[in-house]
Amino acid sequence: GTLRPSDSAHRRCTQLDGLWAFIADHKDDGHASGFCSGLPESGRTPIAVPASWNEQLPELDSFLGPAWYERTVWAPLGLTPRQRVCLRFGSVNYSCEVYFNGERAGAHEGGHLPFEV
C-alpha cells in the first residue's frame, strides 16, 4: 500500500474526503471566468471525493476535458505564521492546478499518482 501521513506531535492531518462542489468546464474558460477564485453558484454540482466524475455523473461518462472542484478548508487552531499547511492529493486524472484562496499553490502532471502542494 501507499504510505500516508499520520498525526504526530509535529503534524496534524485532516482528511478532505466528502462532498466537493464541481463544475465540468466544457468551454475551457474557467480561468477566464475566475473559477480559481471561487466557483459560481449556478452550474455547480456536489460530487464525492475521492471518486471519478465519469462514474458519478452519467452525462459526463465520456467527458475528458477540464473540470473544477471547490472545497472550504479551515486552518487548524493554533496555526502560527511559521508553520505550513500542506495539501496532499492521493490521485488526480493526469494533470491539475491547485488554487488556495484564489492563489495558485502548485500543479501536478502524471496520472493517478499522489502529490503535495
C-alpha positions as CSV (number, residue, x, y, z in Angstrom):
1,G,0.0,0.0,0.0
2,T,0.9,3.7,-0.2
3,L,2.4,5.3,2.8
4,R,0.2,8.1,4.1
5,P,1.0,10.9,6.5
6,S,-0.3,10.3,10.0
7,D,-0.8,12.5,13.1
8,S,2.2,13.1,15.3
9,A,3.5,15.6,17.8
10,H,4.6,17.8,14.9
11,R,1.9,17.1,12.3
12,R,-1.9,17.2,12.2
13,C,-3.7,15.5,9.3
14,T,-7.2,16.3,8.2
15,Q,-9.0,14.2,5.6
16,L,-10.8,16.2,2.9
17,D,-12.9,13.3,1.6
18,G,-16.5,14.0,1.2
19,L,-18.7,16.2,-1.0
20,W,-17.0,18.9,-3.0
21,A,-18.5,21.5,-5.4
22,F,-17.8,20.5,-9.0
23,I,-18.2,22.1,-12.5
24,A,-17.2,20.5,-15.8
25,D,-15.5,23.2,-17.9
26,H,-16.9,22.2,-21.3
27,K,-15.7,25.5,-22.9
28,D,-12.3,25.5,-21.1
29,D,-13.0,29.1,-19.9
30,G,-12.7,28.5,-16.2
31,H,-9.6,30.6,-15.8
32,A,-11.1,33.5,-17.8
33,S,-14.3,33.2,-15.8
34,G,-12.4,33.4,-12.5
35,F,-13.1,29.9,-11.3
36,C,-9.7,29.9,-9.5
37,S,-11.1,32.4,-7.0
38,G,-14.4,30.5,-6.5
39,L,-17.0,28.6,-8.4
40,P,-20.2,30.3,-9.4
41,E,-23.3,29.2,-7.5
42,S,-25.1,28.3,-10.8
43,G,-23.9,25.2,-12.5
44,R,-22.1,23.6,-9.6
45,T,-22.9,20.0,-8.6
46,P,-22.0,18.3,-5.4
47,I,-19.6,15.3,-6.1
48,A,-18.0,12.8,-3.9
49,V,-14.2,12.8,-3.5
50,P,-12.4,10.6,-3.9
51,A,-14.1,9.2,-7.0
52,S,-14.3,9.9,-10.7
53,W,-16.8,12.3,-12.1
54,N,-17.2,9.9,-15.1
55,E,-18.7,7.3,-12.7
56,Q,-20.9,9.7,-10.7
57,L,-22.4,11.8,-13.3
58,P,-23.9,9.9,-16.3
59,E,-23.9,12.9,-18.5
60,L,-20.1,13.1,-18.1
61,D,-19.5,9.4,-18.7
62,S,-17.1,10.1,-21.6
63,F,-16.1,13.7,-20.8
64,L,-12.3,14.1,-20.6
65,G,-12.0,17.8,-20.6
66,P,-11.1,20.2,-17.7
67,A,-13.1,20.4,-14.6
68,W,-13.1,22.4,-11.3
69,Y,-13.5,21.3,-7.8
70,E,-14.0,23.5,-4.7
71,R,-14.0,22.8,-1.0
72,T,-13.9,25.1,2.1
73,V,-10.9,24.3,4.3
74,W,-10.3,25.7,7.7
75,A,-6.8,26.2,9.1
76,P,-6.1,24.2,12.3
77,L,-6.5,26.1,15.6
78,G,-3.2,27.4,16.9
79,L,-1.5,27.6,13.5
80,T,1.3,30.0,13.6
81,P,2.8,32.0,10.7
82,R,6.0,29.9,10.8
83,Q,4.0,26.6,10.3
84,R,3.0,25.4,6.9
85,V,-0.1,23.8,5.6
86,C,0.3,21.0,3.0
87,L,-2.4,19.7,0.7
88,R,-1.9,16.1,-0.2
89,F,-3.7,14.5,-3.1
90,G,-3.9,10.8,-3.5
91,S,-4.7,10.9,-7.2
92,V,-5.9,13.2,-10.0
93,N,-6.8,12.3,-13.6
94,Y,-3.5,13.1,-15.2
95,S,-3.0,16.8,-14.5
96,C,-4.2,19.6,-12.3
97,E,-3.6,23.1,-10.9
98,V,-4.3,23.7,-7.3
99,Y,-5.6,27.1,-6.1
100,F,-5.9,28.2,-2.4
101,N,-7.8,31.4,-1.7
102,G,-7.6,32.3,-5.4
103,E,-3.7,32.0,-5.5
104,R,-2.0,29.2,-7.5
105,A,-0.5,26.9,-4.9
106,G,1.0,24.4,-7.4
107,A,0.4,21.9,-10.2
108,H,1.0,18.3,-11.0
109,E,1.2,16.2,-14.1
110,G,1.2,12.4,-14.1
111,G,-2.0,10.5,-13.8
112,H,-3.2,8.8,-10.6
113,L,-0.1,9.5,-8.5
114,P,0.0,11.1,-5.1
115,F,1.4,14.6,-4.8
116,E,1.6,17.5,-2.4
117,V,1.4,21.3,-2.7
